[in-house]
C-alpha cells in the first residue's frame, strides 16, 4: 500500500510533464529572434475573422484565436500591417491566416492571407 501511495503521485507528475511538452505543430508556428534594438522579437501564426479594414491607417481588426507564443488569449484587436498592399483584397467577415510579430513594444502583422 505504501508503494502505491508513492507511485501514484510520481505517475501523475510524469503524465502532467509529458502533457506540457511542446507539440511539433506548435513549435513550427512560433519563432523568437533578437532584434537590432536588443529586444527579443517573437512571432506566431494565427487564424481569425476580419472585423474591419482601415486602409487609410494601414490597420486591420481581427477576431482571432489564442497566440501562445505571444502569450495572447483569444480576442478582437486592431493591428498595423507592415505591407499595406496586403489590405487591398481584405473584406469584413473574411477568414484569414496571419503572422503576427511583437518586438517588445509593438505588434505588427507581417503577412496576412
C-alpha positions as CSV (number, residue, x, y, z in Angstrom):
1,X,0.0,0.0,0.0
2,X,2.9,2.4,0.8
3,X,4.4,1.8,-2.6
4,X,1.1,2.7,-4.2
5,X,0.9,5.9,-2.3
6,X,4.4,6.8,-3.6
7,X,3.9,5.6,-7.2
8,X,0.5,7.4,-7.8
9,X,1.9,11.0,-7.3
10,X,5.0,10.2,-9.4
11,X,2.9,8.8,-12.2
12,X,0.6,11.8,-12.0
13,X,3.6,14.2,-12.2
14,X,5.1,12.3,-15.1
15,X,1.8,12.4,-17.0
16,X,1.5,16.2,-16.4
17,X,5.1,16.8,-17.5
18,X,4.5,14.8,-20.7
19,X,1.3,16.6,-21.4
20,X,3.1,20.0,-21.1
21,X,5.8,19.2,-23.7
22,X,5.5,21.3,-26.8
23,X,4.0,19.5,-29.8
24,X,5.5,19.7,-33.3
25,X,2.5,21.7,-34.5
26,X,3.2,24.5,-32.0
27,X,6.9,24.5,-32.5
28,X,6.8,25.4,-36.1
29,X,4.5,28.4,-35.7
30,X,6.4,30.2,-33.0
31,X,9.7,31.9,-33.6
32,X,11.9,34.0,-31.3
33,X,14.7,36.2,-32.7
34,X,16.8,39.1,-31.4
35,X,16.1,42.5,-33.0
36,X,18.5,45.2,-33.7
37,X,17.2,47.2,-30.7
38,X,18.3,44.5,-28.3
39,X,14.7,43.4,-27.8
40,X,13.5,39.9,-28.3
41,X,11.2,39.6,-31.3
42,X,8.5,37.0,-31.1
43,X,6.2,35.8,-33.9
44,X,3.3,33.5,-34.1
45,X,0.8,32.4,-36.7
46,X,-2.9,32.8,-36.1
47,X,-6.3,32.4,-37.6
48,X,-9.2,34.8,-37.3
49,X,-12.0,36.7,-38.9
50,X,-11.6,40.2,-40.2
51,X,-13.9,42.7,-38.4
52,X,-12.8,46.0,-40.0
53,X,-10.2,47.2,-42.5
54,X,-8.8,50.7,-42.3
55,X,-6.8,51.1,-45.5
56,X,-6.0,54.8,-44.8
57,X,-4.3,53.9,-41.5
58,X,-2.9,50.6,-42.6
59,X,-4.8,48.7,-39.9
60,X,-6.9,45.6,-39.7
61,X,-9.2,44.5,-36.8
62,X,-9.2,40.7,-36.4
63,X,-11.2,38.5,-34.0
64,X,-8.6,35.8,-33.5
65,X,-7.8,32.7,-31.5
66,X,-5.1,32.3,-28.9
67,X,-1.5,33.1,-29.9
68,X,0.5,31.1,-27.3
69,X,4.0,32.2,-28.4
70,X,2.9,35.8,-27.8
71,X,1.1,35.0,-24.6
72,X,-2.1,36.4,-26.1
73,X,-5.5,34.9,-25.5
74,X,-8.4,34.9,-28.0
75,X,-9.7,38.5,-28.5
76,X,-10.6,41.1,-31.1
77,X,-7.8,43.6,-31.7
78,X,-6.6,46.1,-34.3
79,X,-3.1,45.6,-35.7
80,X,-0.9,47.6,-38.1
81,X,0.1,45.7,-41.3
82,X,3.7,46.0,-42.4
83,X,2.9,45.8,-46.1
84,X,-0.3,47.8,-46.6
85,X,-0.8,46.3,-50.1
86,X,-2.0,43.2,-48.3
87,X,-5.1,45.1,-47.2
88,X,-6.4,45.7,-50.7
89,X,-8.5,42.5,-51.0
90,X,-9.5,42.1,-47.4
91,X,-13.2,42.3,-46.5
92,X,-15.1,42.2,-43.2
93,X,-16.1,38.6,-42.2
94,X,-13.3,37.1,-44.3
95,X,-11.4,34.2,-42.6
96,X,-7.7,34.9,-42.6
97,X,-4.4,33.3,-41.5
98,X,-1.8,35.8,-40.4
99,X,1.7,36.0,-39.0
100,X,2.0,38.5,-36.1
101,X,5.3,39.8,-34.7
102,X,5.9,41.5,-31.3
103,X,9.2,43.3,-30.6
104,X,8.5,44.2,-27.0
105,X,6.9,47.5,-28.0
106,X,4.6,46.9,-30.9
107,X,2.5,44.2,-32.6
108,X,2.7,44.2,-36.4
109,X,1.2,41.8,-38.9
110,X,4.0,40.6,-41.2
111,X,1.8,38.6,-43.5
112,X,-1.9,38.1,-43.9
113,X,-3.7,35.6,-46.3
